[in-house]
């Protein structure tokens, strides 16, 4: 292995694969060269932040880093932040899509449909922002760099474990399939005081978010409830399992997996919005929800009108 970890003309293809679900297909030599580059990069001394503009990248090794930036495209960049290099990447899964991503630290993330994830890694921390949807995390063990998933409702921290995070309208859920995670939520709107915190262990699910109280928003974490490991990961195999989630949020979930926009559901009876839903449906079949509720007339199919705007269509009876 040469000092520059040169992948030659294959470098773009190799690093593109490294940051995608195809990382496992890399030739062992190419993967070793790519891993050696990351190891070398992590061993470099933190540069002193100078007042003058930085000089052009002249060192051959930093040229390799620049080549990496170009190789992986606009979704991944290297930034010098606070005296250290930060790897920033953004991933997304589209309608009716599940996407498996291997991160630079060896962790694996499965993104559910219409899910967006931002990844920010330094040598000291692994921070991710789940901006919507659902994701299953298989975390590579590294006690020196906690793995923190930030959501609009709070954060989930792990070291080496596996867990699922789903974001709803009013809260988020975390289901632990391996190890233990720590859930933290800001105590109030102003992020003042000690955050609310709770541990969740394998086979447990907790909800976390905010509630309105005396005109303010207050953080909460629910009591843990038991969850089957297979149930928590069922969506990664094409099934959606519901354990009493409100109907309006269930509709949001099944619609993300509708292959055709015309198959999406609308809630036509707002009084049914909080109806709990129990059961299993296949992804890509939103209409199956009608079999799980007492009042199927509360739902209608979406018909795409001119310009792609959805409007109520045939009631599900």
Secondary structure, 3 states (H helix, E strand, C coil): CCCCCCCHHHHHHHHHHHCCCCHHHCCHHHHHHHHHHHHHHHHCCCCCCCCCCCCCCCCHHHHHHHHHHHHCHHHEEEEEECCEEEEEEEEEECCCCCEEEECCCCCEEEECCCEEEEEEECCCCEEEEEEECEEEEECCCCCCCCEEEEECCEEEEECCCEEEEEECCCEEEEEEEECEEEEEECCECCCCCCCEEEEEECCEEEEEEEEEECCEEEEEECCCEECCHHHHCHHHHCEEEEEEEEHHHHHHHHHHCCCCHHHCEEECCHHHCCCEEEEEEECCCHHHHHHHCCCHHHEEEEEECHHHCEEEEEECC
